[in-house]
Amino acid sequence: MTDEAADPRVEVAAEPAEPAGPVALGVVRTPTGHAGVDAHLARLADADHLAADGHVEVYEDVHQGLREALTALDAPPVPGPYENRS
């Protein structure tokens, strides 16, 4: 049996390695053509610069915005000023 500390071929780090910082995933976001939806999807890029524990806030914000955009599609149209005739 050999002692690894005495073996010159074994490299020992002098200092512990620092944790890696946030790295962008490089996910391509294709525009949908709907300005509101595209704005929410663009907000996902904010998560690229945050640590993992900061992603939740961004994802929840985007999710809420997308839900509101979908809900607005189901809303009945609001009558214009001259469409309320009896």
Backbone as a chain_set.jsonl record, in Angstrom:
{"seq": "MTDEAADPRVEVAAEPAEPAGPVALGVVRTPTGHAGVDAHLARLADADHLAADGHVEVYEDVHQGLREALTALDAPPVPGPYENRS", "coords": {"N": [[0.824, -1.18, 0.0], [0.485, 2.241, -0.816], [1.247, 5.546, 0.271], [-0.825, 8.183, -0.471], [-0.381, 10.9, -0.024], [2.342, 11.12, 0.0], [2.991, 10.462, -2.563], [4.22, 11.812, -5.479], [2.778, 12.074, -7.831], [0.151, 12.563, -7.26], [-2.054, 15.181, -7.078], [-2.815, 17.676, -4.789], [-5.264, 19.892, -3.82], [-4.579, 23.182, -2.844], [-6.319, 25.076, -1.806], [-9.814, 24.969, -1.036], [-12.086, 24.438, -3.734], [-13.978, 27.072, -5.209], [-17.544, 27.499, -5.252], [-19.269, 27.147, -8.33], [-20.522, 29.901, -10.187], [-23.717, 31.304, -11.248], [-24.815, 30.101, -14.402], [-25.77, 30.796, -17.66], [-28.33, 29.002, -19.32], [-28.791, 29.058, -21.985], [-31.146, 28.699, -23.387], [-33.244, 28.899, -26.118], [-35.681, 31.269, -26.797], [-38.437, 31.43, -28.62], [-40.146, 33.967, -30.315], [-43.633, 34.584, -29.837], [-45.382, 36.24, -31.068], [-47.324, 37.508, -29.696], [-47.358, 40.243, -27.815], [-47.567, 40.587, -24.966], [-47.238, 37.957, -23.944], [-44.712, 37.365, -24.994], [-43.176, 39.216, -23.574], [-43.336, 38.197, -20.975], [-42.095, 35.714, -21.342], [-39.554, 36.59, -22.049], [-38.721, 37.512, -19.627], [-37.861, 35.241, -18.359], [-35.171, 35.074, -18.869], [-34.004, 36.477, -16.837], [-33.567, 34.683, -14.802], [-31.274, 33.398, -15.553], [-29.095, 34.664, -14.469], [-29.16, 34.326, -11.809], [-28.71, 32.571, -8.692], [-29.704, 29.17, -8.064], [-31.688, 29.155, -6.034], [-32.951, 31.568, -6.435], [-34.446, 31.301, -8.692], [-37.095, 30.48, -8.367], [-38.741, 32.679, -7.704], [-38.698, 34.168, -10.096], [-39.778, 32.284, -11.915], [-42.343, 31.891, -10.797], [-43.411, 34.449, -11.097], [-43.44, 34.726, -13.904], [-45.122, 32.588, -14.545], [-47.536, 33.417, -13.334], [-48.056, 35.728, -14.862], [-48.404, 34.593, -17.429], [-50.648, 32.998, -16.953], [-52.541, 34.995, -16.464], [-52.607, 36.173, -18.991], [-53.701, 34.084, -20.495], [-56.189, 33.824, -19.218], [-57.327, 36.254, -19.886], [-57.914, 35.807, -22.546], [-60.176, 34.263, -22.414], [-62.079, 35.955, -21.453], [-65.155, 37.728, -21.881], [-65.77, 39.89, -24.686], [-65.403, 43.397, -24.261], [-67.936, 45.735, -24.618], [-67.851, 48.339, -27.082], [-67.945, 51.989, -27.063], [-70.169, 52.702, -28.6], [-71.671, 50.472, -28.924], [-73.609, 49.799, -27.182], [-76.385, 49.968, -27.546], [-79.891, 50.138, -27.132]], "CA": [[0.0, 0.0, 0.0], [1.278, 3.467, -0.868], [0.651, 6.724, 0.89], [-1.105, 9.134, -1.541], [0.186, 12.204, 0.306], [3.767, 11.068, -0.328], [3.114, 10.182, -3.994], [4.317, 13.088, -6.202], [1.837, 12.106, -8.957], [-1.165, 12.948, -6.765], [-2.151, 16.617, -6.826], [-3.712, 18.038, -3.698], [-5.64, 21.299, -3.935], [-4.149, 23.978, -1.702], [-7.514, 25.722, -1.273], [-11.032, 24.347, -1.566], [-12.617, 25.09, -4.938], [-15.142, 27.929, -5.0], [-18.701, 27.019, -6.018], [-19.466, 27.807, -9.619], [-21.589, 30.892, -10.188], [-24.807, 31.025, -12.185], [-24.449, 29.983, -15.806], [-26.95, 30.826, -18.535], [-28.578, 27.721, -19.982], [-28.795, 29.269, -23.428], [-32.407, 28.225, -23.961], [-33.766, 29.826, -27.109], [-37.092, 31.589, -26.628], [-38.979, 31.851, -29.911], [-41.264, 34.897, -30.152], [-44.954, 34.032, -30.135], [-46.171, 37.212, -31.816], [-48.211, 38.162, -28.726], [-46.414, 41.079, -27.063], [-47.631, 40.299, -23.531], [-46.642, 36.641, -23.701], [-43.281, 37.469, -25.28], [-42.547, 39.941, -22.466], [-43.201, 37.264, -19.847], [-41.079, 34.723, -21.689], [-38.254, 37.263, -22.0], [-38.368, 37.624, -18.197], [-37.172, 34.015, -17.955], [-33.729, 35.304, -18.976], [-33.537, 36.99, -15.547], [-33.145, 33.549, -13.984], [-29.942, 32.968, -15.983], [-28.054, 35.339, -13.703], [-29.434, 34.106, -10.388], [-28.467, 31.241, -8.135], [-30.895, 28.315, -8.201], [-32.749, 29.518, -5.093], [-33.619, 32.759, -6.927], [-35.255, 30.972, -9.863], [-38.502, 30.283, -8.026], [-39.453, 33.954, -7.785], [-38.854, 34.504, -11.514], [-40.717, 31.334, -12.525], [-43.696, 32.168, -10.315], [-43.845, 35.701, -11.713], [-43.743, 34.429, -15.313], [-46.298, 31.719, -14.554], [-48.709, 34.249, -13.038], [-48.31, 36.576, -16.02], [-48.939, 33.768, -18.519], [-52.024, 32.625, -16.574], [-53.384, 36.168, -16.682], [-52.771, 36.337, -20.439], [-54.651, 33.062, -20.941], [-57.497, 34.169, -18.667], [-57.844, 37.382, -20.676], [-58.448, 35.275, -23.8], [-61.488, 33.696, -22.136], [-63.0, 37.012, -21.015], [-66.036, 38.212, -22.952], [-65.329, 41.193, -25.19], [-66.02, 44.578, -23.648], [-68.586, 46.506, -25.689], [-67.317, 49.661, -27.379], [-68.818, 53.071, -26.59], [-71.387, 52.844, -29.407], [-72.283, 49.159, -29.103], [-74.528, 49.575, -26.064], [-77.68, 50.531, -27.913], [-81.07, 49.339, -26.782]], "C": [[0.871, 1.247, 0.0], [0.517, 4.596, -0.206], [0.463, 7.779, -0.199], [-0.474, 10.488, -1.268], [1.664, 12.244, -0.063], [3.996, 10.84, -1.813], [3.146, 11.502, -4.773], [3.358, 13.176, -7.386], [0.442, 12.55, -8.552], [-1.148, 14.441, -6.443], [-3.182, 16.87, -5.733], [-3.986, 19.53, -3.813], [-5.235, 22.042, -2.67], [-5.342, 24.641, -1.021], [-8.744, 25.0, -1.813], [-11.55, 25.14, -2.769], [-13.85, 25.911, -4.579], [-16.316, 27.361, -5.785], [-18.841, 27.82, -7.311], [-20.632, 28.785, -9.503], [-22.679, 30.499, -11.169], [-24.303, 31.011, -13.621], [-25.727, 29.963, -16.633], [-27.094, 29.487, -19.238], [-28.58, 27.855, -21.493], [-30.045, 28.741, -24.107], [-32.936, 29.293, -24.911], [-35.26, 30.021, -26.886], [-37.594, 32.172, -27.937], [-40.156, 32.792, -29.683], [-42.587, 34.267, -30.591], [-45.776, 34.956, -31.018], [-47.177, 37.935, -30.936], [-47.294, 38.92, -27.763], [-46.402, 40.774, -25.568], [-46.966, 38.984, -23.168], [-45.136, 36.702, -23.918], [-42.536, 38.201, -24.169], [-42.35, 39.026, -21.261], [-42.128, 36.225, -20.138], [-39.681, 35.327, -21.656], [-37.779, 37.401, -20.55], [-37.664, 36.371, -17.699], [-35.658, 34.176, -18.015], [-33.166, 35.854, -17.667], [-33.02, 35.867, -14.659], [-31.743, 33.078, -14.347], [-28.833, 33.55, -15.109], [-28.227, 35.174, -12.202], [-28.992, 32.72, -9.964], [-29.79, 30.475, -8.178], [-32.016, 28.72, -7.249], [-33.47, 30.797, -5.497], [-34.521, 32.503, -8.117], [-36.743, 30.93, -9.553], [-39.292, 31.578, -8.181], [-39.704, 34.342, -9.243], [-39.886, 33.588, -12.159], [-42.151, 31.594, -12.089], [-44.251, 33.443, -10.943], [-44.246, 35.466, -13.175], [-45.004, 33.578, -15.41], [-47.571, 32.518, -14.319], [-49.054, 35.127, -14.238], [-48.897, 35.804, -17.19], [-50.364, 33.312, -18.219], [-52.98, 33.789, -16.816], [-53.625, 36.4, -18.174], [-53.768, 35.319, -20.982], [-56.065, 33.363, -20.451], [-58.133, 35.302, -19.468], [-58.422, 36.903, -22.002], [-59.857, 34.727, -23.623], [-62.521, 34.747, -21.74], [-63.882, 37.451, -22.175], [-65.567, 39.585, -23.428], [-66.106, 42.327, -24.521], [-66.662, 45.381, -24.77], [-67.949, 47.886, -25.844], [-68.311, 50.727, -26.962], [-70.127, 53.178, -27.37], [-72.11, 51.511, -29.628], [-73.29, 48.842, -28.007], [-75.908, 50.134, -26.365], [-78.817, 49.591, -27.542], [-82.066, 49.338, -27.899]], "O": [[1.869, 1.317, 0.717], [-0.712, 4.584, -0.141], [1.44, 8.234, -0.794], [-0.065, 11.167, -2.21], [2.183, 13.307, -0.405], [5.121, 11.014, -2.28], [2.169, 12.249, -4.725], [3.144, 14.272, -7.904], [-0.372, 12.882, -9.414], [-0.338, 14.906, -5.642], [-4.288, 16.33, -5.767], [-3.059, 20.335, -3.895], [-5.511, 21.589, -1.56], [-5.373, 24.756, 0.204], [-8.717, 24.476, -2.927], [-11.455, 26.367, -2.802], [-14.663, 25.5, -3.751], [-16.123, 26.802, -6.865], [-18.562, 29.018, -7.355], [-21.608, 28.521, -8.802], [-22.574, 29.474, -11.843], [-23.46, 31.824, -13.999], [-26.654, 29.206, -16.342], [-26.111, 28.905, -19.695], [-28.392, 26.868, -22.205], [-30.006, 28.374, -25.282], [-33.058, 30.459, -24.536], [-36.013, 29.052, -26.795], [-37.219, 33.282, -28.315], [-41.074, 32.456, -28.935], [-42.651, 33.526, -31.572], [-46.745, 34.527, -31.645], [-47.82, 38.882, -31.388], [-46.549, 38.313, -26.994], [-45.331, 40.709, -24.965], [-46.215, 38.909, -22.195], [-44.369, 36.158, -23.125], [-41.398, 37.856, -23.852], [-41.311, 39.078, -20.603], [-41.334, 35.894, -19.258], [-38.724, 34.652, -21.277], [-36.578, 37.406, -20.282], [-36.937, 36.433, -16.707], [-34.935, 33.49, -17.292], [-31.97, 35.714, -17.408], [-32.123, 36.086, -13.845], [-31.085, 32.425, -13.537], [-27.746, 32.977, -15.025], [-27.523, 35.808, -11.415], [-28.911, 31.805, -10.783], [-30.859, 31.071, -8.312], [-33.187, 28.637, -7.618], [-34.528, 31.088, -4.938], [-35.283, 33.382, -8.518], [-37.562, 31.306, -10.391], [-40.393, 31.571, -8.731], [-40.796, 34.794, -9.587], [-40.774, 34.058, -12.87], [-43.073, 31.528, -12.903], [-45.433, 33.505, -11.281], [-45.281, 35.959, -13.622], [-45.857, 33.823, -16.262], [-48.568, 32.326, -15.015], [-50.226, 35.255, -14.591], [-49.791, 36.302, -17.874], [-51.198, 33.245, -19.122], [-54.092, 33.597, -17.31], [-54.725, 36.781, -18.574], [-54.59, 35.652, -21.835], [-57.031, 33.177, -21.192], [-59.343, 35.302, -19.697], [-59.335, 37.535, -22.534], [-60.646, 34.723, -24.567], [-63.715, 34.452, -21.699], [-63.423, 37.538, -23.314], [-65.023, 40.359, -22.64], [-67.303, 42.216, -24.256], [-66.007, 45.681, -25.768], [-67.56, 48.517, -24.861], [-69.421, 50.398, -26.544], [-71.107, 53.703, -26.842], [-73.048, 51.433, -30.421], [-73.772, 47.713, -27.923], [-76.532, 50.725, -25.484], [-78.681, 48.371, -27.642], [-83.123, 48.717, -27.784]]}, "num_chains": 1, "name": "protein.A"}
